[in-house]
Amino acid sequence: MRADQVTKIYGEGGTRVVALDSVSAEFGRGQFTAIMGPSGSGKSTLMHCLAGLDSVSDGRVFVGETDLTTLDEKALTMLRRDRVGFVFQSFNLVPTLTALENIRLPLDLAGRDPDKGWLDTVIDTIGLRDRLNHRPSELSGGQQQRVACARAMASRPDVIFADEPTGNLDSRSSDEVLSFLRRSVDDTGQTIVMVTHEPSAASYADRALFLADGRLVDDLDKPTAELVFEKIKALDTTRRLDAPTDPGA
């Protein structure tokens, strides 16, 4: 998938905000990409535009050869259902359903039979086969998020978008989830785009894209937590230096 000169503007006149400013990026099939940047840099806006959750003001977004900017709302809804998976900071599991029922839920709602071979692969990848009959309240936070990841993978989407997937987890559970995402790329060829502010999370990715003030400012292959931390620190420093001073302060 790719973004081609994507611009996103909110408001008009004095309230006009350029959230994304001509951002272009490609996301290779079977690649794990982390999107990073200071607060307000546009990273979540970019993810929402890539996923078809928000429209672009200018530019184009492609999932495969499909240009999202040409689709009406019904076609976008179908694309998000059939070709895109989502993992959010909150697990969003249905508390009355078992882990397996939660994993199958999008397929059941769409009236589609799961590919049993693929579903087995996903279940084995998350490593929770012995917990499939447990409800969310009987699972740890890390296990719940792994179920949410498996639910996103169940329909074999072109790409999975993960928005701060470890934001509600302790370090051990975070490692569980990030290791699963890494395995899903390595073992099944899944494409993942993850928004995160955590350098340690970005170190699981194949590459990290850095945004600042709505612009793509860096692209790092094989990121380490140390390199990512230094880049984020440099972006924060630059942002503070560029900020207008208040003469009354």
N, C-alpha and C positions, 0 to 999 in steps of 0.2 A: 504494500500500500504506500501511498505517498501524498504529501501536501505540496501544492504548487502555488507559490506566491500568495499564501493565505493571509488575509487581513480580516480582523474582527473589530468593529467599532460599536461601542455602546453609547447611547445618548446623542444629544445634539447641542450645538452652541457652547455655552459655558459648562455644560455637564458632559461634553464629549470626551470619551476615554478610548484610546487606541489600545486594546488589549493584546492584539497580535498585529505585527507590522511586517507584511510581506515575508512570511515564514515558508521556507521550502525545505523538505526533508523526505527521505525515502526510508522505508522500514522493510528490510528484507524478510522473505519467507523463512521461517525457522530461526528467527533471530529474537533475542531478548534485549529490548531497548529501555533504558531508564531516561525519563524526562525530568530535569532538575532545574532549580533556579530559586532565587530569593522569593519571599512572599510577595505576591502581586506581579510576578514576572510573566504570567500568562500560561504557565504549564498546564493548569487544569482546563483553561479555556481551549488550549490546543487539543488536549485529549477529547474534550466534548465535541469539538469541530471534526476531529478525525473519526469519531464514533457516530457522527450523525445525530448527536444529541442537541447540537446547536448549529444554526446556519452560519455561513461565512458572509462577511460584507463584500469581499472580493477574493478572487483566486478560486482554486478548485481542489477537491479532495477525492482521491481514488481509493476504492477497495478492489483490488484486482484491476480489471478494466472498467469497472463501474464508476462513473462520475457522480458522486453524491449530490453535487450542486444541481443536477438535472432532474432529481427525483422529487415526486410529490410526497406528501406526508404518509400516504398509505404505502408507497413503495419503500420509503425510509423505514417504516415500522417493520415491514417484511424483511428488509436487509438486516436490521438490528436483531430480529428474531432468529434468522437462519444463518447469518454469516459473521456475527459479532457476539463475543462473550464479554461479560462484565463481572468484575470483582471490586467491591467497595470496602471502605474502612469498616463499616458496620456489616456484619455477616449476612443480614437479611434472610435468615433461614426461617422456615415456617415451623413454629415450636411444636405443633401437634403431629408433624410428619417425622418419620425416621430419616436417618442420613441418606439411605438409598432413595427414599421417596423424594427427598429434597433434591438429590442429584438428578432424578428423572423428571422433575416438575416442569421445566420448560418444554420438554418433548411431549409430556402428557397434555399440557395446555394447548400445544400446537396440533395435537391429535396424530403425532408421529411415533412410529415404533423405533426404539433405539437400535442402533447397530450393536448387537450383543458382543461381538468381538472387540469393538472400540470401547464399549462401556466397561468390559473386563480390563482392558488396558488402562483406562483412566482410574478404575478402582485400585488396581495393583500399583499404579504410580503414586497415588496418595497414601498408600500403605494403611488403609483403614478397613480392610475386608472384615475383620473381626468386630467392627463397630457399626456395621451397616444397619443393624436393627435398633440402634440406640437413637433416642431423640436428642435434639440440640442441648437440652439441659443436662444430659448425661455425658456430654463431651467437653473437653477443655477448649479454651479459646482458640488455640492453635489448630485443634482438630476441627472445630467449627469452620474456621477459615479455609482449611483444606477441603472440607465438604463444599464450601462456596466456590472454590476454585474448580473442583470436579464438576459442579453444576454448570459452570461457565464452559467447560470443555466438552460436556456430554453431547452437544449437537455438532461437534467437530467444526468449530467456526474458523473462518479465515484468520481472525485475529482476536486476541483477548486483551481488553483494556483493564488495568488494575490501578485503582485510584487510592493511593496510600494504603495498600492492603495490610500493612503491619502496624498501622497507626494505633490500634487498640490492643496491641499484644506486648507481652514481656519479651525479653531478648531471646529466651529459649523457644517460645512459640513463634517468634519472628523468624528464627533460623529454620524451624520446621516448614513454614509456609514458603519462604524464599528458596529453600532447597527443593521443595516440590515444584515450584515454578521453573527452576533451573532444570530439573529432570524432565519436565514436560516438554521443554524445548529440545533437550539433548536426545530424549528417548522417543518422542512422538513427532518432532518437527513442528510443534506448535509455535505460532508467532505471538509474542507478548510485548505490549507497550505499557510501561508502568510509570506512573507519576509518584515521586517520592521526594522527601526532603532529607532522607537519611543516607549519608555516605556509605554506611555499612550495607544497606539494602542495594544501593547502586552497584556495589562490588560483585553482586551475583549476575549482573547483566553482561551482555557482549559489548555494549557501547552505552555511553551516556551523552545525551544532548543537553546543552545548557542554554536557558533562556534568561534574558534580562530586559526589563521594560518592553516586553512583547517582541523582542528580536532574538533570533538564534545567534548566539555569540561563540559557541564552541561545540566541538564534537570529539569525544574521547573514546578510542577503542580500548578494550580490555581494562576498564576502570578498576582502580583499587580504592579502598576507603580513604587512604591517605591522599591520593591525587585528587579525588573528588572533594574532600574537605578543603584542600588548599584552593581549588578553583572556586568553590562556593564562598570561601572567606575573601578571596580577591574580588569577586563580584559584589559582595556586600560592602567592601571597602570603597570600591569605585563608585557604588551607588551613593554612599554617604558623602563622598567628596564632591559628587556632581549635584547633590541636593542643594536647592537655594537656601541661603542663610536668612534668618529672621533678624533684621536689624534691631528689633525690640527685645531680643532674647538676652 
